[in-house]
Amino acid sequence: MNILSFISLVLLGHVCVAEYVKLTWNITYVDTFRDGIVHRRAKGVNGQVPVPPVYINQGDTLLLTVHNNLDMPTSIHSHGLRHDGATFMDGAAMVTQCGIPPGESFTYEIYGAQAGSYWLHGHRKDDVADGLRAPFIIRDRYSPYEYDEEVLIYLEDWYPTEVPAKMAEILAPGSIGPPAPTFATGLVNGFNGNDSRPIQFVAGKRYRIRVISMSSTMYWRFTTPGHKMEIIEADGITSEPCEVDGFTLAPAQRYSAIVTAHESSDFNFIYNCTMYADFIPFIPGLNPRIYTGLIEYRQDAPIKHMEIVGDDQLVWADDLNMHALNGEPALPMDRQVVLETRAFISTERINFRKLGSLPYTEPLVPSLFTAMSMGEQAMDPRVYGPQAQAYVIPFNQNVEILLKNPQGQPHSQHQHGGWFQIIERGPVDRSELEQPPLPLNFSLADVPFIPVQRYTGVPMSRDTVDVPPFSYVKLRFRGDNPGVHLHHCHLNPTHSGAGLSITFVVAPDVLQKTLRIPDELYEMCARQGIKTEGNAVGNWGLDFTGLPTVPVELVGSSPRVPLPSDSAIPPNSANSPDSAIPPNSANSPDSAIPPNSTPPQPIN
């Protein structure tokens, strides 16, 4: 570019300078009546709940200073961001940092590398379900799609009791099943969905509607009858245009869709937000809860009511029918990690859940600090402790996750530190189905036929995937972001709080050469009496003296369905021979770092 061209761009205002956006969150308890039904205590910011949305531009850095005025530690996770070279800013307490103790502060530096729809939320003891959550929008500097205005819709479930009380009920000894369900109220843009404000449309304009699920447990369906939607983003990943009638959002998922307004302003229209869960009883008015809002072209215009059609007649968004705009082909598979969602009832009759061999519980030393301090032993997953369920990924290794869900309820699986490609979905083997606890909305006799679906062309990527009941998904990611990244169910607190998590430790040898954890984070741990070196309990090697008691599973607590004589394993199911771990998996001699990989440069 010559100097005249550059000057022209400046004069046109097309040269954007990245900024530091400063924001202060004073986290306190707040009394709230946000659902219009129950007065209760919540965790709010600057004296208010809901927490206002946060906006920055792509390339900006958000300096989020958090003052913790709770009576317990807290931390803030920027959901969906990679934090390349700064994994300690991920905000997962006892994974990448110690929690911020009561009365203290910490400033998160969150670099907006990737435009998209994200959210900020507490990541210590399920703060998120008690209100500590807010939309986080990183606006495109130069969007590949043209639109005139943006509309933000964020969806939440709100329960009448605080999380600690619910967790005490879930993890109470002496039970052999989950507690009775509590029915949530749906919140749309912070308040009861029945009180939604109209969306203002101007005839002929194009709108980007961002829809963010900040739910802790419940699912949502979103439709705009009378208007087609063209999805252009899912979880911060720009997609090729995908026309749909609506989309389902599992907890923590996000979509952006272009909606073109009609050329006439003669009528107003209705949009629908339906909150539901298939894993608790159907009770009219409680599950599902149907909320409607107005798409308003003109204040005095009549509403045009569209013909009511069943959900099965609508075109719904499907990850396997979407394609990432970046054109990245499916990653080759170097290694396969098999995870399986299971109920786990301990001998003390405590209801846990697990993805690996044990329920996840926090280590006594944050896993990132273990990775940084254990030298060559950091490559041994055992040093992170049995309950961290750690998988060590060499730098640039391509990993396929085979995630099986033999249970009668879905799981919304989120991965920190990046995103994964969605490769395949299909049925789990009939021999692996788990007998669902009652009451549910179906029995095993109602298990539907689940076809095998696989991506075509370019796979879609995202950071949170819905795993339907009795199904498996195959996901792939590259270990190109050295750090410690949780992979967990985002149903809080019933699933993640009960142990449905594992840990990916990516390239700890590279981390030790390239990462410098701020002194402030070490000091924060020291003031709480938390060790910052050694294995999961702060000892060296595999000495786990002082490790909290590992739960022992009650025999028969995770019942599987007897295998009927006619339930042969389908040849294209998750356990078919072509889904076996390839010879170049992590346990084989040729699983070294690929020769063409380029680790980050060492720090000075």
Secondary structure, 3 states (H helix, E strand, C coil): CCHHHHHHHHHCCCCCCCCEEEEEEEEEEEEECCCCCCCEEEEEECCECCCCCEEEECCCEEEEEEEECCCCCECEEEECCCCCCCHHHCCCECCCECCECCCCEEEEEEECCCCEEEEEEECCCCHHHHCCEEEEEEECCCCCCCCCEEEEEEEEEECCCCHHHHHHHHCCCCCCCCCCCCCCEEEECCEEHHHCCCEECCCCCEEEEEEEECCCCCEEEEECCCCCEEEEEECCEEEEEEEECEEEECCCCEEEEEEECCCCCCCEEEEEEEEECCCCCCECCCECEEEEEEEECCCCCCECCCCCCCHHHCCECCHHHCCECCCCCCCCCCEEEEEECEEEEECCCCEEEECCCCCCCCCCCCHHHHHHHCHHHHHCHHHHCHHHCEEEECCCCEEEEEEEECCCCCEEEEECCCCEEEEEEEECCHHHCECCCCCCCCCHHHCCCCCCEECCCCCCEECEEEECCCEEEEEEEECCCCEEEEEEECCCCCCHHHCCEEEEEECHHHHHHHCCCCHHHHHHHHHCCCCCCCCCCCCCCCCCCCCCCCCCECCCCCCECCCCCCCCCCCCCCCCHHHCCCCCCCCCCCCCCCCCCCCCCCCC
